Amino acid sequence: MARNVEIKARIDDFSALYAKIALLADGVPDLIDQDDTFFVCPHGRLKLRKLAADRGELIFYKRDDKAGPKTSFYSISETQDPDGLRETLTLAYGSAGRVIKQRTLFMVGQTRLHLDRVKDLGDFLEFEVVLEEHETEAQGIAIAEELLECLEIQRQELVDQAYVDLLRQQHHSST
């Protein structure tokens, strides 16, 4: 399975962080609308990401819920029928939640920097240091830590949960 080192942080000033990242980025960012449906999965997380009516990705991943850099193992399969696949998987496994977001994707070397505007949750920075087969987790963590420092992200801003869990937690605290 492919691997990356991930960090997620809640952000207060989307525009200011956008400007900082733009100075580091390897080019102009991509703007991507994502509609993620999570399914009940006892051995990790399984989500269907709808990118367009005829384009989506089924993504399985495993990672620890902890603040700071963490390694994620993942596998991605493409689909041309995301709505049909969502319906089938919901019938088979049950839905565990849905996350709708607009993602601004920057590339900085081997790192994917995401500025995410998550519906009903707020603004976040997430980055994924994509590891080559020969690279160690420690090398990925070093790159992630350097980016945290460069972007002036404070430890207290780091988030240890997936968006779907944060939304579920928010929903439970408001009811």
Short mmCIF file of the C-alpha atoms (twelve columns), coordinates in Angstrom:
data_MODEL
# 
_entry.id   MODEL 
# 
loop_
_atom_site.group_PDB 
_atom_site.id 
_atom_site.type_symbol 
_atom_site.label_atom_id 
_atom_site.label_alt_id 
_atom_site.label_comp_id 
_atom_site.label_asym_id 
_atom_site.label_seq_id 
_atom_site.Cartn_x 
_atom_site.Cartn_y 
_atom_site.Cartn_z 
_atom_site.pdbx_PDB_model_num 
ATOM 1   C CA . MET A 1   0.000   0.000  0.000   1 
ATOM 2   C CA . ALA A 2   1.047   3.578  -0.605  1 
ATOM 3   C CA . ARG A 3   2.087   5.674  2.427   1 
ATOM 4   C CA . ASN A 4   2.167   9.295  3.435   1 
ATOM 5   C CA . VAL A 5   2.732   11.372 6.553   1 
ATOM 6   C CA . GLU A 6   -0.228  13.602 7.376   1 
ATOM 7   C CA . ILE A 7   -0.881  16.623 9.539   1 
ATOM 8   C CA . LYS A 8   -4.143  18.503 9.986   1 
ATOM 9   C CA . ALA A 9   -4.647  21.861 11.699  1 
ATOM 10  C CA . ARG A 10  -7.581  24.172 12.270  1 
ATOM 11  C CA . ILE A 11  -6.908  27.615 10.780  1 
ATOM 12  C CA . ASP A 12  -8.332  31.037 11.522  1 
ATOM 13  C CA . ASP A 13  -7.141  33.090 8.540   1 
ATOM 14  C CA . PHE A 14  -7.615  31.222 5.250   1 
ATOM 15  C CA . SER A 15  -6.388  34.139 3.096   1 
ATOM 16  C CA . ALA A 16  -3.182  34.715 5.061   1 
ATOM 17  C CA . LEU A 17  -2.254  31.030 4.965   1 
ATOM 18  C CA . TYR A 18  -3.131  30.847 1.265   1 
ATOM 19  C CA . ALA A 19  -0.644  33.662 0.615   1 
ATOM 20  C CA . LYS A 20  2.122   31.919 2.629   1 
ATOM 21  C CA . ILE A 21  1.595   28.605 0.863   1 
ATOM 22  C CA . ALA A 22  1.453   30.249 -2.576  1 
ATOM 23  C CA . LEU A 23  5.008   31.539 -2.015  1 
ATOM 24  C CA . LEU A 24  6.243   27.981 -1.357  1 
ATOM 25  C CA . ALA A 25  4.157   26.145 -3.956  1 
ATOM 26  C CA . ASP A 26  5.454   24.597 -7.162  1 
ATOM 27  C CA . GLY A 27  2.706   26.191 -9.244  1 
ATOM 28  C CA . VAL A 28  -0.865  27.406 -9.156  1 
ATOM 29  C CA . PRO A 29  -3.293  25.486 -6.958  1 
ATOM 30  C CA . ASP A 30  -6.152  23.261 -8.094  1 
ATOM 31  C CA . LEU A 31  -9.622  23.956 -6.698  1 
ATOM 32  C CA . ILE A 32  -11.495 20.687 -6.085  1 
ATOM 33  C CA . ASP A 33  -15.027 20.134 -4.815  1 
ATOM 34  C CA . GLN A 34  -15.172 16.889 -2.826  1 
ATOM 35  C CA . ASP A 35  -18.138 14.976 -1.473  1 
ATOM 36  C CA . ASP A 36  -16.903 12.137 0.752   1 
ATOM 37  C CA . THR A 37  -19.195 9.418  2.069   1 
ATOM 38  C CA . PHE A 38  -17.724 7.218  4.786   1 
ATOM 39  C CA . PHE A 39  -18.844 3.639  5.343   1 
ATOM 40  C CA . VAL A 40  -18.784 1.394  8.382   1 
ATOM 41  C CA . CYS A 41  -15.370 -0.293 8.260   1 
ATOM 42  C CA . PRO A 42  -13.926 -2.208 11.236  1 
ATOM 43  C CA . HIS A 43  -10.308 -2.310 9.998   1 
ATOM 44  C CA . GLY A 44  -9.648  1.307  8.986   1 
ATOM 45  C CA . ARG A 45  -11.652 3.842  7.016   1 
ATOM 46  C CA . LEU A 46  -13.466 3.426  3.734   1 
ATOM 47  C CA . LYS A 47  -14.736 6.449  1.864   1 
ATOM 48  C CA . LEU A 48  -16.123 7.192  -1.545  1 
ATOM 49  C CA . ARG A 49  -14.999 10.556 -2.882  1 
ATOM 50  C CA . LYS A 50  -17.274 11.993 -5.557  1 
ATOM 51  C CA . LEU A 51  -15.355 14.440 -7.746  1 
ATOM 52  C CA . ALA A 52  -17.906 14.715 -10.587 1 
ATOM 53  C CA . ALA A 53  -21.051 12.898 -11.744 1 
ATOM 54  C CA . ASP A 54  -18.892 10.427 -13.677 1 
ATOM 55  C CA . ARG A 55  -15.711 10.433 -11.585 1 
ATOM 56  C CA . GLY A 56  -14.920 9.285  -8.095  1 
ATOM 57  C CA . GLU A 57  -12.461 7.370  -5.946  1 
ATOM 58  C CA . LEU A 58  -12.993 4.623  -3.432  1 
ATOM 59  C CA . ILE A 59  -10.325 5.121  -0.779  1 
ATOM 60  C CA . PHE A 60  -9.360  2.757  2.019   1 
ATOM 61  C CA . TYR A 61  -6.896  4.031  4.620   1 
ATOM 62  C CA . LYS A 62  -5.485  3.286  8.049   1 
ATOM 63  C CA . ARG A 63  -3.874  5.819  10.367  1 
ATOM 64  C CA . ASP A 64  -3.717  6.642  14.039  1 
ATOM 65  C CA . ASP A 65  -5.858  9.439  15.414  1 
ATOM 66  C CA . LYS A 66  -3.179  11.610 16.997  1 
ATOM 67  C CA . ALA A 67  -2.122  15.234 16.722  1 
ATOM 68  C CA . GLY A 68  1.015   15.922 14.753  1 
ATOM 69  C CA . PRO A 69  2.598   13.928 11.949  1 
ATOM 70  C CA . LYS A 70  1.138   10.450 11.476  1 
ATOM 71  C CA . THR A 71  1.654   7.783  8.847   1 
ATOM 72  C CA . SER A 72  -1.296  6.787  6.703   1 
ATOM 73  C CA . PHE A 73  -1.427  3.643  4.567   1 
ATOM 74  C CA . TYR A 74  -3.926  3.855  1.720   1 
ATOM 75  C CA . SER A 75  -5.285  2.289  -1.440  1 
ATOM 76  C CA . ILE A 76  -7.341  4.118  -4.117  1 
ATOM 77  C CA . SER A 77  -9.610  2.697  -6.831  1 
ATOM 78  C CA . GLU A 78  -11.275 4.915  -9.420  1 
ATOM 79  C CA . THR A 79  -14.945 4.708  -10.404 1 
ATOM 80  C CA . GLN A 80  -17.033 6.213  -13.187 1 
ATOM 81  C CA . ASP A 81  -20.267 5.743  -11.218 1 
ATOM 82  C CA . PRO A 82  -19.789 7.294  -7.777  1 
ATOM 83  C CA . ASP A 83  -23.533 7.629  -7.037  1 
ATOM 84  C CA . GLY A 84  -24.242 3.987  -7.895  1 
ATOM 85  C CA . LEU A 85  -21.251 2.812  -5.891  1 
ATOM 86  C CA . ARG A 86  -22.312 4.977  -2.908  1 
ATOM 87  C CA . GLU A 87  -25.763 3.384  -2.967  1 
ATOM 88  C CA . THR A 88  -24.340 -0.158 -3.152  1 
ATOM 89  C CA . LEU A 89  -21.804 0.409  -0.368  1 
ATOM 90  C CA . THR A 90  -24.410 2.080  1.857   1 
ATOM 91  C CA . LEU A 91  -26.706 -0.941 1.437   1 
ATOM 92  C CA . ALA A 92  -23.837 -3.358 2.104   1 
ATOM 93  C CA . TYR A 93  -21.986 -1.637 4.960   1 
ATOM 94  C CA . GLY A 94  -24.014 1.344  6.178   1 
ATOM 95  C CA . SER A 95  -23.048 4.995  6.008   1 
ATOM 96  C CA . ALA A 96  -20.797 6.375  8.758   1 
ATOM 97  C CA . GLY A 97  -21.032 10.024 7.708   1 
ATOM 98  C CA . ARG A 98  -20.544 12.517 4.943   1 
ATOM 99  C CA . VAL A 99  -18.040 15.356 4.497   1 
ATOM 100 C CA . ILE A 100 -18.491 18.037 1.858   1 
ATOM 101 C CA . LYS A 101 -15.583 20.362 1.266   1 
ATOM 102 C CA . GLN A 102 -13.875 22.651 -1.166  1 
ATOM 103 C CA . ARG A 103 -10.183 21.855 -1.331  1 
ATOM 104 C CA . THR A 104 -7.452  24.143 -2.601  1 
ATOM 105 C CA . LEU A 105 -4.561  21.835 -3.483  1 
ATOM 106 C CA . PHE A 106 -0.992  23.118 -3.637  1 
ATOM 107 C CA . MET A 107 2.093   21.009 -4.343  1 
ATOM 108 C CA . VAL A 108 5.345   21.718 -2.495  1 
ATOM 109 C CA . GLY A 109 7.860   19.122 -3.622  1 
ATOM 110 C CA . GLN A 110 6.451   15.725 -2.668  1 
ATOM 111 C CA . THR A 111 3.895   17.276 -0.312  1 
ATOM 112 C CA . ARG A 112 0.243   17.898 -1.078  1 
ATOM 113 C CA . LEU A 113 -0.931  20.948 0.894   1 
ATOM 114 C CA . HIS A 114 -4.702  21.248 1.192   1 
ATOM 115 C CA . LEU A 115 -6.567  24.318 2.329   1 
ATOM 116 C CA . ASP A 116 -9.979  22.858 3.091   1 
ATOM 117 C CA . ARG A 117 -13.262 24.675 3.612   1 
ATOM 118 C CA . VAL A 118 -15.372 21.988 5.259   1 
ATOM 119 C CA . LYS A 119 -19.144 22.469 5.253   1 
ATOM 120 C CA . ASP A 120 -20.488 22.931 8.808   1 
ATOM 121 C CA . LEU A 121 -16.982 22.655 10.292  1 
ATOM 122 C CA . GLY A 122 -14.725 25.497 9.144   1 
ATOM 123 C CA . ASP A 123 -11.298 25.984 7.578   1 
ATOM 124 C CA . PHE A 124 -8.370  23.603 7.884   1 
ATOM 125 C CA . LEU A 125 -4.879  22.985 6.588   1 
ATOM 126 C CA . GLU A 126 -4.007  19.396 5.828   1 
ATOM 127 C CA . PHE A 127 -0.868  18.159 4.277   1 
ATOM 128 C CA . GLU A 128 0.316   14.820 3.059   1 
ATOM 129 C CA . VAL A 129 4.004   14.111 2.564   1 
ATOM 130 C CA . VAL A 130 3.861   11.330 -0.029  1 
ATOM 131 C CA . LEU A 131 6.575   8.796  0.780   1 
ATOM 132 C CA . GLU A 132 8.549   6.977  -1.877  1 
ATOM 133 C CA . GLU A 133 9.040   3.262  -1.291  1 
ATOM 134 C CA . HIS A 134 12.624  3.808  -0.054  1 
ATOM 135 C CA . GLU A 135 11.769  6.724  2.275   1 
ATOM 136 C CA . THR A 136 11.234  6.202  5.979   1 
ATOM 137 C CA . GLU A 137 8.451   7.553  8.148   1 
ATOM 138 C CA . ALA A 138 11.092  9.648  9.957   1 
ATOM 139 C CA . GLN A 139 12.042  11.362 6.681   1 
ATOM 140 C CA . GLY A 140 8.395   12.231 6.039   1 
ATOM 141 C CA . ILE A 141 7.947   13.510 9.583   1 
ATOM 142 C CA . ALA A 142 11.014  15.743 9.185   1 
ATOM 143 C CA . ILE A 143 9.511   17.299 6.033   1 
ATOM 144 C CA . ALA A 144 6.157   17.761 7.794   1 
ATOM 145 C CA . GLU A 145 7.774   19.384 10.833  1 
ATOM 146 C CA . GLU A 146 9.740   21.757 8.610   1 
ATOM 147 C CA . LEU A 147 6.529   22.823 6.845   1 
ATOM 148 C CA . LEU A 148 4.751   23.343 10.174  1 
ATOM 149 C CA . GLU A 149 7.539   25.664 11.249  1 
ATOM 150 C CA . CYS A 150 7.718   27.467 7.905   1 
ATOM 151 C CA . LEU A 151 3.952   28.085 7.903   1 
ATOM 152 C CA . GLU A 152 4.001   29.062 11.617  1 
ATOM 153 C CA . ILE A 153 1.399   26.458 12.604  1 
ATOM 154 C CA . GLN A 154 1.241   26.127 16.393  1 
ATOM 155 C CA . ARG A 155 0.903   22.755 18.145  1 
ATOM 156 C CA . GLN A 156 -2.402  23.737 19.759  1 
ATOM 157 C CA . GLU A 157 -3.906  24.183 16.278  1 
ATOM 158 C CA . LEU A 158 -3.233  20.559 15.310  1 
ATOM 159 C CA . VAL A 159 -6.211  18.229 14.969  1 
ATOM 160 C CA . ASP A 160 -6.075  14.526 15.761  1 
ATOM 161 C CA . GLN A 161 -9.328  13.417 14.126  1 
ATOM 162 C CA . ALA A 162 -10.809 12.972 10.665  1 
ATOM 163 C CA . TYR A 163 -13.350 15.542 9.455   1 
ATOM 164 C CA . VAL A 164 -16.114 12.933 9.638   1 
ATOM 165 C CA . ASP A 165 -15.353 12.370 13.342  1 
ATOM 166 C CA . LEU A 166 -15.239 16.107 14.059  1 
ATOM 167 C CA . LEU A 167 -18.621 16.540 12.372  1 
ATOM 168 C CA . ARG A 168 -20.087 13.610 14.312  1 
ATOM 169 C CA . GLN A 169 -18.697 15.025 17.567  1 
ATOM 170 C CA . GLN A 170 -20.093 18.474 16.772  1 
ATOM 171 C CA . HIS A 171 -23.502 16.978 15.965  1 
ATOM 172 C CA . HIS A 172 -23.603 15.023 19.241  1 
ATOM 173 C CA . SER A 173 -22.618 18.054 21.336  1 
ATOM 174 C CA . SER A 174 -25.358 20.191 19.762  1 
ATOM 175 C CA . THR A 175 -28.138 17.647 20.396  1 
# 
